[in-house]
């Protein structure tokens, strides 16, 4: 448990590769830029990116397509995503009804806490959505051990966000990969 410093954006990029079955997709915080007259200066075509991802997911031998790049094989990333959604495997540590469970939905989830308890995070994803939450003290002082743990810090925030996103969504889990 614990470990070295990792930026949240780097964790999002790493877990998005697992969520995309081995395909690295550029993180794009700004989707569209317009000038004051409404003229589009720059815009990301999300639908095209989804099509490119579907192509790379379907054809495992392809190494890149558009802005996307396959960086891991589908099989191991599928197994990792599958392990991360297995609530039975984490019952002993977190209980059967923890904040890592989104009732009625299949979600892969991982938590992390620094050794000195200065912060913790929760990341989880479905084939369509990835949510990452963080709690901690900006001055790097430890959080209160009696109040915050891996499942009581960032996990409830994660659960609220992911539950809201998935509330009326129907989706299929990944097709089994070998």
ABEGO torsion letter per residue (X at the ends): XEEBBBBAAAAAAAAAAAAAGGBBBBBBABABBBBAAGBBABBBBAAAAAAAAAAAAABAABABBEABBBABBAAAAAAAAAAAABAAAAAAAAEAABAABBBGBBBBBBBBBBAAGABBBBBBBBAABBBBBBBEBAAGBBBBAAABBAAABAAAAAAAAAAAAAAABBBBBBBBBX
